[in-house]
Amino acid sequence: MSLAIGIAVFQANRFSQYEEKVENLRELIPICANCKKIRDDEGYWTNVEEYFKVYEDKEFTHGICPECAKKLYADYL
């Protein structure tokens, strides 16, 4: 393999790795560590349910996990 071909292959592989990293960053969702609101692309903060309904075309069902049920309803369990 010539040096030029080797360099081209190396650069193509490197570019592919950068594309993958950029795609992974696009998948990150900025969420408030306290209230759990999500910041959209325009910089507005909205609650999780509304964000997914608008941007991901998903809806939530609500329930209570066992850990929270113990905290909230310990007197009844």
N, C-alpha and C positions, 0 to 999 in steps of 0.2 A: 504494500500500500504506500502510495507516495505521501510525502509530508503534507502537501496541500489537501489531499483527501482526508487524511487523519485529522488535520485541524478543522476542516469543515464538519466532520462527524462529531468531533468534540464540541464545537460551537452549537451544533444542532441539538445535541443532548443537553447542553447547558441551558439553551433557550427553552427547551421543553420543561426542564425543572423549574425555571422561573415562571413560566406560564401556569404550571400547577400550583406554585406558591401564591400567585396572584389570585387564582380561582378560589383557593382556600380562604384567602382574606375576604373575598366577596361574600363568602358564606357566613362570616361572623356577623352576629347581630348585637349591636351595642345596647346593653340593658343596664338600668340603674341598679346598683348593688343594694339599695335600700327599699325602694318602692316597686321595683321590677318593671317600671315603664320602659318602653323601647323607643329609641331615637330613630326616626325614619330618615330617608335620604335628604329631606328638606330641613332636617334639624328639629322637627317637632317631636315632642314626647307623647306617647299614647300608651294606654294599658295593653297588656299582653294579648288579651282576647281580641280587642279591636284591631291591633296590628295584624294578627294572623288572619282575621276575617277579611281585611282589606288587601293585604299584600301577598298572602299565601293562599287565599281562597279556602281557608280552613275555619271550622267553628269548634268551640270547646264544649265539652260536657264537664260538669263540676262534680266533684266528690271530695271526700276527706280521707287522707291516708291514715293508716293506723296510728302513727306517731302523733299526728295533729289531733285525732279523735281522743287520744288519751289526755292531751293537754287541755282540750276544749271541753270535753265531756266526762272528765274523770269521775265526777259525782254520779253519773248515770251508767257507767260501765261496770 
